[in-house]
Amino acid sequence: MPDQAQPGPPLRVLVADDNPVVRAGLAALLGAHPDIRVVAQAANGAEAVTHATRLRPDVVVLDVRMPGTDGLTALPSLARLAPVMMLTYSREPEVVAEALRRGAIGYLVHGEFTVDELVTAVRDLSDGRPAFTPSAAAVSSSATSSVPPSATPPISDALNVSYEPNEISSQLQSTVAESSKARPAYATGLHRRDRNRRDFGLSSREVEVMDLIAAGMNNRQIAATCFISEKTVKNHVNRIFAKMHSSSRSEAIAHWLGTAYRGWNR
């Protein structure tokens, strides 16, 4: 009787995202699969290059907009070390096209994929197969057409991001401001809050609390923002976790920001 093929070593993945909660959530989602191991996390492109140079991961999952060295700047160096998949809110065609030109072989936009699709994309990239969510796929399919460079707006205009030191004294205010910048509307025009309220069965207040959790706020900060007690916040959080089948903030934020569940089982 022939021997059964033994499973190979787990895929070694590096996750780079400047939002620590999103970063931890992605790491938790990917690491929950026995054939995937997150070997490092990075808060910006420079850290990602340092970790990738030392660890040589099988796949790099990379955000676009990060303070300091952003994802596009680090991308050419990372692409020489491992297959790179962009995982970001940035759906602008100019940004997607630039990422492809700089070496990315996958591009996933938050809100356009499920957990299973994310995991499949990581596995595909390790085998050299590209992976795209719909808005990025549209750009990828037209990338082979000959478009004069002058027809593409400068990438700095497309990014339209300036990473300046935070001059707001209140950490709470800066967290809210950063959160508001990171919430694009869905391509269908359906706002994420309405979509997630429907998908997860959250109340309006629970949606508000979950958005603030996603912004990285603790219970005290959420209480101050919503003008409610910390005990009330804790009750909301417990109900949110139950409805989202999540056992931690990281897991809940990964579901909330990184996926668009279809056929969610309650």
N, C-alpha and C positions, 0 to 999 in steps of 0.2 A: 504494500500500500504506500503510495507516494507521500512524502512528508508534506504537511500543510505549509504554505508560504507564511513566514513569520512577518508580522507588521514591521515596517521600517521605523527608524527613529522619528520622533515628532517633528513637525515643521517648526523651525525657530523663527519667531516673528518679533520685529521691533515696531513699537507703536509710538508715533510722534504727534502730539497735540498739545497746544498750550493750555487748554482747559483741563485742570487736574481731575475733575469729576468725569468728564467725557473720556479722558485718557484711561482712568481706572476702570470705567465701565466697559470700554472696548477690550481692555486686557482681561476683565472678568468673563466677558462673553466668549472671547476666543479661547481663553485658557480653560474653559469648561469642557472643551473637547479633547479627548485623550491624544489625538494625533496632532495637536497644536500646543506649542509652549511659547509664551511671551517671555523673551529673554531680556528685554530692556524696554524702558519707557523714556521718552525725551520730551522736553517742554519747548524745544525750538529746533531749527535746522542744524545749528552747530552741534548741539548735543547729539542729534541723530547721527550725524557724520562720525562723531567721536565713537559712539557706541557701535555703529556699523563697521567701522574700521577695525575695532578690537574684537567684535563678536562674530562678524560675517554671518548675519542672519540669512534665512532662506527667503524671507519676504519683508519688505518695509512698508508699513501703513503710515501715510504721511499727510498731514494737514497742509493747506495752502497758506493761510494767514496766521503767522505766528510772530511774536515780537523778536527783535534782534535779527537773526538769520531766518528768513521765512522759508516755506517749503519749496518754492520755485527756485530760490537761490541755491538751496542745498541739493536740489534734485539731480543735477548732472553728476555730482560726486557720489551720491547714493546709488544712482543707476549703474555706476561702474562696479558697485559692490554687491548688489542684489536686485531682484525685480522689485519695482516700486509701484504701489497702488496709492493714488491720492484718495483720501477719504475726508470730505470737506463739505461746507455749505456753499462753496463758490461754484455756481453753475454758469457763469458768464462764458460765452463761446470763446472769447479771446484768452481767458485763463485756461480753459480746457485745452485749446489748441497749443498754447505755450507749454503746458505740462507735457503734452505728447511730444512736442519738438525737443524738449529737454530730457526725454528718456522714460517717462512714465508709461507703463503698459496696462494700467488699469485706472479707472476714475469712477468713484462712487460718490454720489451726492446724498447727504443726509436727508432722510425722509422718502427715499426712492427705493429702498431695499429692505428685505426682511433679514432676520438673524441667519436663517439658512442660506440666503443668497450671499451674505457677507462671508460666511465660513466657506462656502463653495468658491467664492472669488479668491480668497486667500489660497486655497488649495490649487485653483487653476493657475494663479500667478506663479506658484512654485514650480509648475510644469511648463511655464512659458506661454500660457494661454491668457489672452487679454480678457478683462472684465469691465463692463461699463453699465451704469444705470442710464435710463432713457435720455435725459437731457445731455449727458456726456456722449452717449452713443451717436446722437445726431451729429455732433461735431466730428467724432471719429470717422463716421462714414463718409464725410465730405473732405476729410483731411488729404485724401489722395488727389483731389482736384488741384489744378495749378492756380493758386491765388497769389497775385503779386504781393510781396512783403508790405508794400506801401498801403495795401488795402486793409491791413490789419492794424487797428489802433495800438498805440504803444502800450505795452503790458503794464506800465506804471499807471496809466490812465484806467485800465481795466480793474486793477487791484484797488486803486483809490484808497490806500491805507497808509496812514502815517503812524509809526510806532514811537510816540514820544513818551517821556517819563510821566507817570500819573501825577497830575498836580492837584487832584481832588483830595482834600484832607480826609474825607470820610470814606472808609473802606466800603461801607454799605452803598454809598452813592456810586462808587466806581464799579462795584459788582453789578449793580442794576444797569448802569450805562453799557457795560461790556455785554451783558446779556441781551439788551435790546438790539445791539448791533449784530448779534449772531442769530437773528430770527427772520430769515427770508420767508416770503409767501411761497406756497407750493405752486408749481408750474400750472396746475389746474385752476388756480385762483382760490382754492379752499384753504383757509387759514389753518395753520398747524394746531392752534388751540381747539378749534371746532372739530378737526379731524381726530385729535387725540381724545377729546371728550367722548366722541362717539365710539372710538375703538376700545377705549379702556373703561368706559362707563363712569367717568369721574364727574363730580358736580363742578359748578363754576368755581367755587372756592377751592376745591381740590386741584383744579387745573391751575389756578393762580399759585397755590402753594408748590405744586410740582414744577412750574416754571421757575420759581425762586430756588428750589432745590437744584434744578439744572444750572442755575446761575452760580452755584457754589455756596449759597448761603447756609448758615447753620440755623437751628431753631430760634435762637435769640434774635438773629437778624430778620428772619421771616416774621416773627411776632411784631417787631418794631415796624416793619414795612406794612404789614396788614392791619396794624392796630388791634391785635388780639393777644391773648396770653400765650406763654410758652406751652402751657398744658394743652390749650386748644390746638396749637400747632402740632404737638405730639400726637394728639388724637387724629388730626387730619393725615399726618404722615403714616400712622398705622393703617388707616383705612385705604390710603393710596397704595401702600405696599401690598395689602391683601388683594385689591382689585387688579393690580399689575403683576401679581404672582412674583413679587420681588422680595428678597430677604435683606437687601442692603441699599443704601443710596446709590452706590456704583451700579448695581444691577438695574435699579429703576431708571437712572439717568441714561443708561445705555439703551433701554427699551424706548424711552421718551424721545431722545434726540437722534439715535442712530438707526432706527428702524421704522418701517411703515407696515405694521402687522396686517395680515390678511387672514380672515377667518379666525380671529382671536377666540380662544376657548375660555369662557368664564366659568 
